Amino acid sequence: MVAGVRDFAVSSFVAAKRQRTRIDQVLRQLRLPRKLSRRERQVAAGCALGLDTKATAAELGLSPKTVDEFWRRVYRKLNCHSRIEVLSIILSQVLTQRSAATHQTERLVKRSHGPNHDR
């Protein structure tokens, strides 16, 4: 019986670590506002993945009430009133970052080809 409990605990830990890695991957891509704490950014990233409160709580190893508290802090810090507003901010930042990256790439390509490239 003890071995069964130990195996369950180990498999639960491994699953939680794998899921947190998925949220952390999204965090690296989104670059959420630095005024949010790491946990607040993780909760927002869970929402960006389409997770509800219970699923986010399970993935982060938190209680749903704790996730709700993090949401209250996110709303206050971003001056938002809903998850849709938070997602709107995230989307606008992603689009701005991609646009800036595309512009930077175009400038580098033009520079590397030089002014006489078309001749």
Order of alpha helices (4+ residues) and beta strands (2+ residues): alpha-alpha-alpha-alpha-alpha
